[in-house]
Amino acid sequence: MTATGRSETGPRHHRQQPAVTGQLDKGMTIFARIYHAEAARNAGLAMPPTQVLIYGNAKRGTPLMLAARIVALNLPLRVLVRDDCQGST
């Protein structure tokens, strides 16, 4: 799925994205954020604002993983939030 929208970019720009905000409203928790652009800067490279959010709901995901441990390869969920350099994310 690809969702686009206009929003501010930066470390917290995911808060304005309806696809992410809608999931957080449904009891999802963001477990981690991976700031690819920051890592690129630290390596001396340029990259538009790009991050991966790792999120899930332990109450819902744990029973799935207990029933079939292989599910743990796909949980928690991940979403890529990036700036397309034209003001959209």
N, C-alpha and C positions, 0 to 999 in steps of 0.2 A: 504494500500500500504506500502511496505517496500522497502526502498532504502538503499543500503550499499555503503560504499566507504571508502577509506583510507584518513585520514586527521588528522591534529593536534586537540587535544582535549583542552578544556578549555572554558572560558566564551564566546569566539567568534568563536568557531569551526563551528558553523552553516554556516558561510560565505563561507566555502569551500564545502558545500554539494550542489550538483547540484539540487536536488529536491527543496531545500529551495531557493537557489539563483535564479533558474528559475522563481519561484513565485514572488520574489521581483522585478525581471526585468519586470514583467507584471503589475506593479502598486500596488502590495500588500505592506502593511505597517505592520511592527512588532509593535504591541501595547504593548506587555508585554513579559517578559521572566520569567519563574519560574525555579529557580535553585534548583532542588531536592537534588543534592549532597551537596550543601552548607548547606541546611537546615538539612540534615542528620549529617554533621560534627558538626553543632551547637548543635545538640542533642546528640553528643558523639558517633555517629554511622558512619560506613564506607559505602560509596556507590560510584560506578564508576561515572565519569562525566555523568550527566543526566539532561536534561532540557526540558521544554515544551515551545514552542514558540506559542504565540497567535497572529495571523495575519489575515489581511483581507483588503478589499477595500471598504471604506464607500460609494463611489459613486455607486458601484454595490450592496452592501449588504443592504443599507437603503431602496431602492425601494422594495426589497424582503420582508423585515420586515414590511414595510407599507402595503403591499398586504396581508400578512399572518403573524400576530405577533408571531405565534408559531415558525416560522423560527428562531427567536431570540435565541431559545434554542441551535441551532447548529451554530450560528454565533457569534463572529468571529470564524474562523477556528483554529484548533490546530494541532501541529505536535510535536512528541516526537523525540528528538535527544539524543542518548545515545552512550556511548562507550561500546563495547562488551568485553573489557579488553584484546583484541588481536590486537589492533591497527586499528580496523574498527569502523565506526560510522554509 
